[in-house]
Amino acid sequence: MGTMTLTGKGRRWLLGGHPWIYADDVADGEGTPGELVPVFAPQGESLGWALFSAKSKIALRMVTRAEEQPNREFWLARVQRAINARAKLGLMDPAGACRLVSGDAEGLPGLVVDRYGTALVLQTGTQGADRMRDFLVELLLEALPFEASVVLDRSDVSVRRLEGLEPRVELLRGAIEGPLEVQEQGGLVYAVDIEHGHKTGAYLDMRDNRVRAAAAVAGGGRVLDAFAYDGLFGIRAALAGAEDVLCLEQNAAACERILENARRSGVEGRVRVERVDCMKDLRARADAEERYDLAIVDPPAFARNKRERAGAERGYVELNRRAMALLPQGGLLVSASCSHATGRRDFSSYLASAARVSGRDAFLEALTGAAPDHPVRLGLPESEYLKCAFVRMG
Ligand SMILES: C[S@@+](CC[C@H](N)C(=O)[O-])C[C@H]1O[C@@H](n2cnc3c(N)ncnc32)[C@H](O)[C@@H]1O
């Protein structure tokens, strides 16, 4: 078994609460890729156990600060803790969907597991999670309160490259016969393509933000859902009472799913779809003086790292300026950013710039994050990524 000894700086960093150790902060040690290794301070005191990556800049991801080696019981308790948290959130209805395991944010480094009905879709992003995959899946199946019909490994995420890992897609259990159906409270019914859809198939992190946005048009209204993916913001709004919902999306398969999801949810007469480039299309709609009571803009990440921040700032300001032009006084802008490199403060300052260049007053009613089955680990700011602003136009 390998062992790792940290530098003094590495020890202080770890004791400061961050669970990642960078390769430069490892003074000495050896381990095989993905191995669970004991971690020591320069003077030899035990600092706990971590998963080792031989390739990444993040050499160690702490699993426990305890001296004892994690055994099967330890890992089962970790998996059980994640499932129990979802049960307490009321998210374990077998017809619904939720994120079951949120990786480093809840002590299972590198592993994400989403549940769609009784199907599990997982992604491993590190050497450690890859090495432990089959063992952790066995524990998950043991801990789940129902039989999993499908287990799909959709580890086709680009972050794997940082760990020297190839993309991998592997069906570990069951058979996939077309899209899966998910039912959420309030009559939202939607199809999920777990094989080809974005992420593991859907953006589960927006669940609560969709409900909050929809409340704005409970008494009726016109809605624009830009960067709609499978249309769940717009369909939620139609279910709440909006009379006319226009979803804009450039991905052809997603556009088809929007109509299919509107039909499954019983609001097909009130949801339209246009396959367009939103950046250009929003400007044309503003020029045509279209107006909406609620506009949602939820683009893909504009900044994937700190180097891309300046370009991202320009992108967010311009996009939100165009969206604001479509909203009359009293209209609500729901604007999201899933860029890791864009912090909460940055994002609200970009929205302020958009309001300023628009010559409008704007009021931030709420700045939320992801739904609670995507927790942020305190001490690991890297686990916070989603910002969703609710801005009332003056
Ligand atoms: C973050 S996802 C949206 C998630 C969605 N709002 C939801 O709640 O599930 C971003 C979407 O924008 C689409 N997209 C990216 N660039 C686009 C563009 N220029 N015009 C239109 N759609 C775009 C992607 O295909 C993707 O579906």
The ligand as a Gaussian input file, in Angstrom:
#p B3LYP/6-31G(d) Opt

LIG

0 1
 C      -27.637000      24.875000     -19.307000
 S      -28.533000      24.153000     -20.616000
 C      -30.174000      24.671000     -20.305000
 C      -30.905000      23.845000     -19.280000
 C      -32.387000      24.122000     -19.208000
 N      -32.679000      25.526000     -18.995000
 C      -33.041000      23.286000     -18.120000
 O      -33.548000      23.862000     -17.149000
 O      -33.038000      22.056000     -18.226000
 C      -28.067000      25.141000     -21.974000
 C      -28.774000      24.801000     -23.289000
 O      -28.455000      25.809000     -24.229000
 C      -28.350000      25.214000     -25.523000
 N      -27.557000      26.169000     -26.324000
 C      -26.226000      26.422000     -26.268000
 N      -25.907000      27.472000     -27.052000
 C      -27.059000      27.895000     -27.625000
 C      -27.386000      28.953000     -28.518000
 N      -26.447000      29.788000     -28.961000
 N      -28.677000      29.101000     -28.881000
 C      -29.631000      28.256000     -28.431000
 N      -29.390000      27.243000     -27.568000
 C      -28.117000      27.067000     -27.165000
 C      -27.720000      23.870000     -25.271000
 O      -28.045000      22.972000     -26.325000
 C      -28.384000      23.475000     -23.938000
 O      -29.538000      22.732000     -24.168000

